[in-house]
């Protein structure tokens, strides 16, 4: 267990470098481009489908560890991606960027610590280039785009799985089945006729 005090841990956040988890997050602009949609259109579709949206913020805040005036530790808001509340997302459904973020959840580093408070100064406005989505929310091609599945990386090339026209496939299968049944019945009828002639029957 670390010998660092809470104050030392929080104080170290001032110089904390952000580490982007590329296996969990994907930028809005990247996924929108791969699906042939504008970032704003894709964002609004994700919001309507109640997907989680995260933002990279620029500004500063403070972690308050006590009641004294000096019991706080200044931090940069860039040390994590921030999960946006639906109040913030509703503005993005109707207003064009840039957007102002008016509410933030407590940082991950103090989540669950009721004795530690968090305050922040209004962050700089953001646009579609500052937004990220969780890859797990878009593992199904139907959730990404009805006509364009999520791209897969095969041998270094970005490709899309072919879309099978289900209705045409069903009709083709049905036609083949009917044809096969008619041929089978014709063959059976001919066999019965040959058997009747052989044994002197009509």
N, C-alpha and C positions, 0 to 999 in steps of 0.2 A: 504494500500500500504506500502511496506517495506521502512524503513528509511535508509537502507543501501545504500551507494554510489556504483557506478559501480566498483570502485577500490576494495571495500571491498567484493563485490560479486565475482569478478574474483579471488581475493586473496584466497577466501575460497575454490576454486577449487583444490588447492594444496593437500588438505586432503580429497577430495571427494571420497566416497566409491561407487564403481560400483554396481548397482542393476540390475541383469539380469532379463529381462521380459520373463519368460518361456511361456507365452501365445502368444507371438509374434515371438520369435526366437526358432530355434532348431539347435543343433550342426550338422555339416556335418557328423561326424562319427556316430552319433546316427541314423540319417535317412538313411544313406547308409547301415548300418548293418541291419536295419529293412526290407530293400528291397533286401537283399542278394547281394549287390554290394560292390566293394571296394570304399573307400572314393574318390580316385582320379577319378575313372570312373564316379561316381555319380556327382562329381563337374564339370567335363567337359561336361556332359550331361546338367546340369543346366545352364552352361555358354552358350552353344549352343542354349538353349531355352530362352536366355536373362532373366534369373532370377536374382534377386538382391542377391549379396553376401556381407557379412559383416565380418570384421576381428577384433579380439582382439589383440591390438598392445602393445608392450613393448618399452618404450622409454620416451622421454620428449619433451615438446614444450613450447611455450610462447605466451601469449596473450598480445598484445601491445596496450595500451590505450592512448598513447600520443606520442609526438615527442621527449621528453626528454629521455636521456639514461636510467633513472630509471623507466620510465613509462611502465613497463612490469610485467607480473605475470606468474611465471613458473608453468606448470601443468604437470601431468603425462598423457601419452596417454592412460592409462588404464581406464580413467574415463568414456568411452563410447565405444560402438561398432562402427567401422568405415565402412561406405559404400564405397566399392571399385569401382573405375572407370574402364571402359572397358580396358583402357591401361594396368592396372595391371592384369586384368583377362586374357587378351590375352597371357600373359607369362605362365599362368597356363595351357593353352591348349596344350602347346608344351614342357614346361620344367617341370622336376620333382622337388618336394620340396627339400630343403627350397627355398622360394621365397622372393625377396627383394621388398618392397613397395616403389615406387618412387614418388608417388603423393597422396595428401590427400585433401579432401574438408575441408572447414572451420568447426570448431566444432559446434554442435547444439546450444551450449550456447551463441554463438555470431552470429548465423545465422540472417541475415537481418540487422546487425549493420555495415554500411559501414565505420564508423569512427574507427572501431576496427579491427586491423590486427592480423593475426595468423602466426606464424612460427614454424617449428619443426626441430628436428635433425633426421637424417635417423633412423627409428625404426629398431629393431632387425628383422632378417629374420623370416618368419613364415612358418608353414606347415599346413597340413590338420586338425590338432587338434585345430587350432586357428580360424577356419572358421565357420560361422553360416549362416543359410538361414531363410527366413521369412515363417512361417507356412502357412500363407494365400496363398502363391504361390503354395502350394502343397495340397490344399483341395480336388482336383480331383484326383482319383486313376489313371486315364490315364496319368496324368502329372508326377506321381511318377514312375511308371513302367508299361509297357504294359502288363506284365504277373502277377505282384504281386501288388495288391492294397495297399493303405496306411493302416497300421494297426490301429485298433480301440480298445479301452480299454473297455472290457465288464466284469464286476465283478472282476477286478483286473488282468485278463489274457489278454495278447496281442494276438489278433486274426486278421485274415484277412477275408474280405467278400468273399464268394465263387464266382468263375468266371463261368458264364453261357455260354456254347458253343452255340452261337447264331445260327450258321448254322445247327447244329444237331437239335436244338429246332424247327427251321423252317421246316426242313424235316419231323420231327415227327408230327408236327401240320398239315402239308399238307397231309400226309398219312392217318391220322385219319379222316380228312375232306372228302377225297375221299372215304374211307371205309363207312363212315356214309351216304354219298350221294348214294352209290350203294345199301346199305341196304334199304334206303328210297324208291328208284326207284323200287326195287324188291317187297317191300310191296305194293306199289301203283299198280303195274301191277297185283299182285295177287288179290287185291280188285276189280279191273276192271273185271277180269276173273270171280270172284264169282258173281258179279252183272249181267254179261252177261248170265251166266247159269240160274240164278234165273228168269230172264225175257225172257228166250228163245232166247237169242242173242248169236252169235258167239263171 
